[in-house]
Amino acid sequence: MQELQEHGWPRVRRMMLGDVDSVESVGVITAQNPNTQRLTNRRNLSLNRQLLAALDEKRCAAQPCGVHKLKGMFGNPEDSFLVPNISSTDLIELGNQFYQQSVIWGHKRITRQSEPYFDWSYIECDGKGGGKITQSRSVSVSNEDVQSREDFYSAVGEKKFII
């Protein structure tokens, strides 16, 4: 019997909850709208293609879990990627390379009751190759309030979430 391959929101949600054994960390990144300046769709698509090539060089895109496309709104519409098993160092390096204000990185933890969860960090890129964690959370949310948001969210298909 062939194993069912889960895709889209169910797979991403399970990863974000720490419920995929092969995923130890997750990064969220885009190359669009560098320095928070809105660019044309054509230029943003080109930048994200360059980011995918850089992820492929780091072997992130070739990981068994692959890269997941996200949509979102952060003042401006942006397409981003959820990247399983990327290191915080690689994520911050790419955020700086593509002149991003910030990236989000999560890593799996285990509770005392042996239940997995993710610790999330909002990391502001410094433009010099480094980054500073400015917020930390241990929850990601996709409830009704999030679904009605018009700004500051990410989405897989039509399913919105925030960290």
C-alpha contacts under 8 A as a table, 3 or more apart, distances in Angstrom:
res1	aa1	res2	aa2	distance
6	E	10	P	6.93
6	E	11	R	5.59
7	H	10	P	6.45
7	H	11	R	5.14
7	H	12	V	7.56
8	G	11	R	5.65
8	G	12	V	6.28
8	G	68	H	7.88
8	G	156	V	6.50
8	G	157	G	7.37
9	W	12	V	5.10
9	W	13	R	5.83
9	W	156	V	5.57
9	W	157	G	7.23
9	W	159	K	6.92
10	P	13	R	5.24
10	P	14	R	6.18
11	R	14	R	5.21
11	R	15	M	6.25
12	V	15	M	5.08
12	V	16	M	6.19
12	V	68	H	7.72
12	V	156	V	7.88
13	R	16	M	5.05
13	R	17	L	6.23
14	R	17	L	5.14
14	R	18	G	6.34
14	R	19	D	5.00
14	R	20	V	6.13
15	M	18	G	5.19
15	M	19	D	5.65
15	M	20	V	5.26
15	M	23	V	6.61
15	M	26	V	7.94
16	M	19	D	7.50
16	M	26	V	7.52
16	M	117	Y	7.76
16	M	118	F	6.61
16	M	140	S	7.33
17	L	116	P	7.14
17	L	117	Y	5.29
17	L	118	F	6.16
17	L	140	S	7.84
18	G	21	D	7.48
18	G	23	V	7.36
18	G	24	E	7.62
18	G	108	K	5.87
18	G	109	R	7.81
18	G	116	P	5.07
18	G	117	Y	4.75
18	G	118	F	5.85
19	D	116	P	6.58
19	D	117	Y	7.70
20	V	23	V	5.60
21	D	24	E	7.48
22	S	65	C	7.87
23	V	26	V	7.44
23	V	65	C	7.65
23	V	84	P	6.04
23	V	85	N	5.76
23	V	108	K	7.91
24	E	84	P	7.54
24	E	85	N	5.74
24	E	107	H	5.85
24	E	108	K	5.22
25	S	84	P	5.86
25	S	85	N	4.61
25	S	86	I	6.22
25	S	87	S	7.15
25	S	105	W	7.27
25	S	106	G	5.45
25	S	107	H	4.15
25	S	108	K	5.97
26	V	82	L	6.63
26	V	83	V	5.45
26	V	84	P	4.41
26	V	85	N	5.59
26	V	86	I	6.13
26	V	105	W	5.74
26	V	106	G	5.13
26	V	107	H	6.41
27	G	81	F	7.88
27	G	82	L	5.63
27	G	83	V	4.98
27	G	84	P	6.47
27	G	85	N	7.71
27	G	86	I	6.22
27	G	87	S	7.95
27	G	88	S	7.61
27	G	91	L	6.62
27	G	103	V	7.29
27	G	104	I	5.62
27	G	105	W	4.40
27	G	106	G	6.34
28	V	80	S	6.87
28	V	81	F	5.60
28	V	82	L	4.63
28	V	83	V	6.28
28	V	103	V	5.98
28	V	104	I	5.07
28	V	105	W	6.43
29	I	80	S	5.50
29	I	81	F	5.48
29	I	82	L	6.81
29	I	83	V	7.88
29	I	91	L	7.53
29	I	95	G	6.97
29	I	103	V	5.46
29	I	104	I	6.95
30	T	48	N	6.57
30	T	51	L	7.47
30	T	78	E	7.53
30	T	79	D	6.55
30	T	80	S	4.28
30	T	81	F	6.20
30	T	95	G	7.75
30	T	100	Q	7.59
31	A	34	P	6.51
31	A	44	N	7.19
31	A	47	L	5.45
31	A	48	N	5.19
31	A	51	L	6.16
31	A	80	S	7.50
31	A	95	G	7.52
31	A	98	F	5.32
31	A	99	Y	7.51
31	A	100	Q	6.79
32	Q	39	L	7.54
32	Q	44	N	4.79
32	Q	45	L	7.49
32	Q	47	L	6.17
32	Q	48	N	6.41
32	Q	78	E	6.39
32	Q	79	D	7.15
32	Q	80	S	7.80
33	N	36	T	5.30
33	N	37	Q	5.04
33	N	38	R	4.83
33	N	39	L	5.55
33	N	44	N	6.62
33	N	78	E	7.62
33	N	100	Q	7.78
34	P	37	Q	5.79
34	P	38	R	7.64
34	P	98	F	6.42
34	P	99	Y	4.93
34	P	100	Q	5.28
34	P	101	Q	7.57
35	N	99	Y	5.54
35	N	100	Q	5.79
35	N	101	Q	6.17
36	T	100	Q	7.28
36	T	101	Q	6.85
38	R	76	N	6.88
39	L	43	R	6.28
39	L	44	N	6.23
40	T	43	R	5.28
40	T	44	N	6.19
41	N	44	N	5.08
41	N	45	L	6.07
42	R	45	L	5.24
42	R	46	S	6.32
43	R	46	S	5.06
43	R	47	L	6.24
44	N	47	L	5.08
44	N	48	N	6.24
45	L	48	N	5.18
45	L	49	R	6.22
46	S	49	R	5.11
46	S	50	Q	6.36
47	L	50	Q	5.04
47	L	51	L	6.26
47	L	98	F	7.93
48	N	51	L	4.82
48	N	52	L	6.16
48	N	80	S	7.84
49	R	52	L	5.08
49	R	53	A	6.29
50	Q	53	A	5.05
50	Q	54	A	6.25
51	L	54	A	4.98
51	L	55	L	6.13
51	L	94	L	7.74
51	L	98	F	7.74
52	L	55	L	4.96
52	L	56	D	6.06
52	L	61	A	7.21
53	A	56	D	4.96
53	A	57	E	6.22
54	A	57	E	4.99
54	A	58	K	6.39
54	A	94	L	7.89
55	L	58	K	5.06
55	L	59	R	6.14
55	L	60	C	5.16
55	L	61	A	5.62
56	D	59	R	4.68
56	D	60	C	5.63
56	D	61	A	4.80
56	D	62	A	6.37
57	E	60	C	7.57
58	K	61	A	7.83
59	R	62	A	5.19
59	R	63	Q	6.58
60	C	63	Q	5.38
60	C	66	G	7.26
60	C	67	V	7.44
60	C	83	V	6.93
60	C	84	P	7.41
60	C	85	N	7.20
60	C	86	I	6.34
61	A	66	G	5.29
61	A	67	V	5.48
61	A	83	V	7.58
62	A	66	G	6.05
63	Q	66	G	5.22
63	Q	84	P	7.63
63	Q	85	N	7.70
65	C	84	P	6.44
66	G	83	V	7.11
66	G	84	P	6.94
67	V	81	F	6.37
67	V	82	L	5.89
67	V	83	V	4.94
67	V	84	P	6.77
68	H	81	F	5.49
68	H	82	L	5.04
68	H	83	V	6.58
69	K	79	D	7.18
69	K	80	S	6.09
69	K	81	F	4.74
69	K	82	L	6.47
69	K	156	V	7.12
70	L	79	D	5.69
70	L	80	S	5.00
70	L	81	F	5.39
70	L	82	L	6.81
70	L	154	S	6.37
70	L	155	A	5.49
70	L	156	V	5.23
70	L	157	G	7.52
71	K	77	P	7.57
71	K	78	E	6.03
71	K	79	D	4.54
71	K	80	S	6.11
71	K	154	S	5.64
71	K	155	A	5.07
71	K	156	V	6.52
71	K	157	G	7.51
72	G	77	P	5.80
72	G	78	E	5.26
72	G	79	D	6.14
72	G	80	S	7.38
72	G	151	D	7.89
72	G	152	F	7.28
72	G	153	Y	5.46
72	G	154	S	4.11
72	G	155	A	5.73
73	M	76	N	5.47
73	M	77	P	4.40
73	M	78	E	5.84
73	M	150	E	7.42
73	M	151	D	5.03
73	M	152	F	5.33
73	M	153	Y	5.69
73	M	154	S	6.70
74	F	77	P	6.34
74	F	78	E	7.08
74	F	151	D	5.82
74	F	152	F	4.69
74	F	153	Y	6.90
75	G	151	D	6.43
75	G	152	F	7.07
83	V	86	I	6.22
86	I	90	D	6.62
86	I	91	L	6.61
87	S	90	D	5.29
87	S	91	L	6.21
88	S	91	L	5.01
88	S	92	I	6.04
88	S	105	W	6.36
89	T	92	I	5.32
89	T	93	E	6.09
90	D	93	E	5.03
90	D	94	L	6.17
91	L	94	L	5.21
91	L	95	G	6.12
91	L	103	V	7.17
91	L	105	W	7.62
92	I	95	G	4.92
92	I	96	N	6.20
92	I	103	V	6.89
92	I	123	I	7.70
92	I	125	C	6.54
92	I	129	G	7.00
92	I	130	G	6.46
92	I	131	G	6.22
93	E	96	N	5.29
93	E	97	Q	6.09
93	E	129	G	5.49
93	E	130	G	7.01
94	L	97	Q	4.82
94	L	98	F	6.12
95	G	98	F	5.40
95	G	99	Y	6.09
95	G	100	Q	5.04
95	G	101	Q	7.52
95	G	102	S	6.67
95	G	103	V	6.31
95	G	125	C	6.38
96	N	99	Y	4.88
96	N	100	Q	5.94
96	N	125	C	5.80
96	N	126	D	6.95
96	N	127	G	5.06
96	N	128	K	6.76
96	N	129	G	5.57
96	N	130	G	7.44
97	Q	100	Q	7.83
97	Q	127	G	7.75
97	Q	129	G	7.57
99	Y	125	C	7.96
99	Y	127	G	6.49
100	Q	103	V	7.37
100	Q	125	C	6.60
101	Q	124	E	5.77
101	Q	125	C	5.53
101	Q	126	D	7.77
102	S	122	Y	6.93
102	S	123	I	5.39
102	S	124	E	4.21
102	S	125	C	5.20
103	V	122	Y	6.19
103	V	123	I	5.38
103	V	124	E	6.62
103	V	125	C	7.33
104	I	120	W	6.97
104	I	121	S	5.67
104	I	122	Y	4.75
104	I	123	I	5.98
105	W	120	W	5.69
105	W	121	S	5.29
105	W	122	Y	6.75
105	W	123	I	7.50
106	G	118	F	5.79
106	G	119	D	5.30
106	G	120	W	4.13
106	G	121	S	6.11
107	H	118	F	5.27
107	H	119	D	5.52
107	H	120	W	6.73
108	K	116	P	6.58
108	K	117	Y	5.68
108	K	118	F	4.48
108	K	119	D	6.48
109	R	116	P	5.66
109	R	117	Y	5.39
109	R	118	F	5.75
109	R	119	D	6.85
110	I	113	Q	7.73
110	I	114	S	5.47
110	I	115	E	5.36
110	I	116	P	4.39
110	I	117	Y	6.18
111	T	114	S	5.10
111	T	115	E	5.12
111	T	116	P	6.28
111	T	117	Y	7.47
112	R	115	E	7.32
117	Y	138	S	7.34
118	F	138	S	5.82
118	F	139	V	7.23
119	D	136	S	7.14
119	D	137	R	5.89
119	D	138	S	4.46
119	D	139	V	7.37
120	W	136	S	5.50
120	W	137	R	5.02
120	W	138	S	5.72
120	W	139	V	7.45
120	W	163	I	7.30
121	S	133	I	6.11
121	S	134	T	7.51
121	S	135	Q	5.80
121	S	136	S	4.49
121	S	137	R	6.51
122	Y	133	I	5.68
122	Y	134	T	5.88
122	Y	135	Q	5.10
122	Y	136	S	6.27
123	I	131	G	5.91
123	I	132	K	5.27
123	I	133	I	4.29
123	I	134	T	5.95
123	I	135	Q	7.33
124	E	131	G	5.36
124	E	132	K	5.30
124	E	133	I	6.34
124	E	134	T	6.73
125	C	128	K	7.90
125	C	129	G	7.40
125	C	130	G	6.10
125	C	131	G	4.34
125	C	132	K	6.67
126	D	129	G	6.61
126	D	130	G	5.58
126	D	131	G	5.37
126	D	132	K	7.52
127	G	130	G	7.06
133	I	136	S	7.30
137	R	163	I	7.27
139	V	163	I	6.27
140	S	161	F	6.96
140	S	162	I	5.73
140	S	163	I	4.29
141	V	146	V	7.20
141	V	161	F	5.52
141	V	162	I	5.39
141	V	163	I	6.28
142	S	145	D	7.85
142	S	146	V	5.59
142	S	147	Q	6.80
142	S	159	K	7.50
142	S	160	K	5.99
142	S	161	F	4.38
142	S	162	I	6.60
143	N	146	V	5.40
143	N	147	Q	6.45
143	N	161	F	7.78
144	E	147	Q	5.00
144	E	148	S	6.54
145	D	148	S	5.47
145	D	149	R	6.79
146	V	149	R	5.29
146	V	153	Y	7.59
146	V	160	K	6.37
146	V	161	F	6.21
146	V	162	I	7.11
147	Q	159	K	7.03
147	Q	160	K	5.49
147	Q	161	F	7.43
149	R	152	F	7.44
149	R	153	Y	7.17
150	E	153	Y	7.87
152	F	162	I	7.66
153	Y	160	K	6.35
153	Y	161	F	5.86
153	Y	162	I	5.30
154	S	160	K	5.57
154	S	161	F	5.44
154	S	162	I	6.27
155	A	158	E	6.22
155	A	159	K	5.25
155	A	160	K	4.07
155	A	161	F	5.89
156	V	159	K	5.38
156	V	160	K	6.58
